Amino acid sequence: MSGNLSFTQELRQNGLIITETETNEQNNPIEQNNNTINDSDESFDETLMYIGKKPSMNYVLAINSRMMEGLDEITIKARGKTISKAVDVAEIVTNRFVTDANDNQVKISTEEIMREDGNKTNVSTIEIVITRN
């Protein structure tokens, strides 16, 4: 962690946590997507990292921070086009930052989601569990 910032403050500063009151340049509410965490959500799980549109290193540094704070297990979740980024993040974390961790547990599946036009579609998903030895 940098300086005297708490873990939550550091994630907010890196753009990984937003609040409902924050807005973008057009003064529109920011859309909640699968890579943001609403810090007022009481069901926030520190052991879970959803991969989205942000650069890979943002997720790598967030996972590294959590593991340095004492977490022994983190689950990376992604779906669709972000699956390859999730694999990249897991590899960077285990090979460069937390070298005493492994990512041997991988689960792949398919989710059925409702599109805006009302039709259902299938989306591939992946869960990678990183555990410290």
Stockholm file with secondary structure:
# STOCKHOLM 1.0

chainA/1-133         MSGNLSFTQELRQNGLIITETETNEQNNPIEQNNNTINDSDESFDETLMYIGKKPSMNYVLAINSRMMEGLDEITIKARGKTISKAVDVAEIVTNRFVTDANDNQVKISTEEIMREDGNKTNVSTIEIVITRN
#=GR chainA/1-133 SS CCTTCCHHHHHHHTTSEECTTCBCTTSCBCCCCTTCEETTCTTCCTTEEECCSSCHHHHHHHHHHHHHTTCCEEEEEEEGGGHHHHHHHHHHIIIIICTTEEEEEEEEEEEEEECTTSCEEEEEEEEEEEEEC
#=GC SS_cons         CCTTCCHHHHHHHTTSEECTTCBCTTSCBCCCCTTCEETTCTTCCTTEEECCSSCHHHHHHHHHHHHHTTCCEEEEEEEGGGHHHHHHHHHHIIIIICTTEEEEEEEEEEEEEECTTSCEEEEEEEEEEEEEC
//
